[in-house]
Amino acid sequence: MTGLTKAQQRVLDFIQAEVHAARSVPTLREIARRFGYRSPRAAACHLEAIKRRGFLESEPRKARSLRITSPLTKLRGRIMDIP
C-alpha cells in the first residue's frame, strides 16, 4: 500500500512519466487538463496531499520545481545507484 488514493497515484505516475521522458515537470494547468479537472486548484490539492505523504518535494514560489522523492530516502543515507 502506497498511502495514496488512486487519483493521487495517477497524478504521481503522470509526473514520473514526464520526468522519465526528459520533459519538464508539468504545471498545475497541464495536470488539470490531462485529468479533466475543471480547475488547477484540484491538481494543487492532489499535489499537496502527495507532498504531505513524502512522494514529492518542491521549492516555494518556484515554477516547475517538483522533485520526486521516496518516503524511504531519509532512511537510506547516501547511496549511489549504479546502472
C-alpha positions as CSV (number, residue, x, y, z in Angstrom):
1,M,0.0,0.0,0.0
2,T,1.5,3.3,-1.0
3,G,-0.7,5.5,1.1
4,L,-2.0,7.4,-1.9
5,T,-5.5,7.4,-3.3
6,K,-6.0,6.2,-6.9
7,A,-6.3,9.7,-8.2
8,Q,-3.2,10.8,-6.4
9,Q,-1.3,7.8,-7.7
10,R,-2.3,8.6,-11.2
11,V,-1.1,12.2,-10.8
12,L,2.2,10.9,-9.4
13,D,2.6,8.4,-12.2
14,F,1.9,11.2,-14.8
15,I,4.6,13.4,-13.2
16,Q,7.1,10.4,-13.1
17,A,6.4,9.6,-16.8
18,E,7.0,13.2,-17.8
19,V,10.3,13.3,-15.9
20,H,11.5,10.0,-17.2
21,A,10.7,11.1,-20.8
22,A,13.1,14.0,-20.2
23,R,10.3,16.6,-20.4
24,S,9.8,19.3,-17.9
25,V,7.7,18.8,-14.8
26,P,4.0,19.5,-15.7
27,T,2.4,22.7,-14.4
28,L,-0.9,22.7,-12.4
29,R,-2.8,23.6,-15.6
30,E,-1.2,20.7,-17.5
31,I,-2.1,18.3,-14.8
32,A,-5.6,19.6,-14.6
33,R,-6.0,19.4,-18.4
34,R,-4.6,15.8,-18.5
35,F,-7.1,14.5,-15.9
36,G,-10.1,16.7,-16.9
37,Y,-10.2,18.8,-13.8
38,R,-12.2,22.0,-14.2
39,S,-9.7,24.0,-12.1
40,P,-6.0,23.9,-11.5
41,R,-6.9,24.0,-7.8
42,A,-7.9,20.4,-8.0
43,A,-4.5,19.4,-9.2
44,A,-2.9,21.6,-6.5
45,C,-4.9,19.7,-3.8
46,H,-3.7,16.4,-5.1
47,L,-0.1,17.7,-5.2
48,E,-0.3,19.0,-1.6
49,A,-1.5,15.6,-0.4
50,I,1.2,13.8,-2.3
51,K,3.8,16.2,-0.8
52,R,2.4,15.6,2.7
53,R,2.9,11.8,2.2
54,G,6.6,12.4,1.2
55,F,6.5,11.4,-2.5
56,L,7.1,14.9,-3.9
57,E,9.1,18.0,-2.8
58,S,9.1,21.5,-4.2
59,E,10.7,24.8,-3.6
60,P,8.3,27.6,-2.6
61,R,7.5,30.2,-5.2
62,K,9.5,28.4,-8.0
63,A,7.8,27.2,-11.1
64,R,8.3,23.5,-12.1
65,S,10.3,22.8,-9.0
66,L,8.7,19.4,-8.2
67,R,11.1,16.6,-7.4
68,I,10.0,13.0,-7.0
69,T,11.2,11.5,-3.7
70,S,10.6,8.4,-1.7
71,P,9.5,8.3,1.9
72,L,12.5,5.9,2.4
73,T,15.0,8.4,1.1
74,K,15.6,9.9,4.5
75,L,16.4,6.4,5.9
76,R,18.8,5.4,3.1
77,G,21.6,7.9,3.6
78,R,24.0,8.5,0.7
79,I,23.8,5.5,-1.7
80,M,24.9,5.7,-5.3
81,D,22.8,3.9,-7.9
82,I,24.9,2.1,-10.4
83,P,23.2,1.1,-13.7
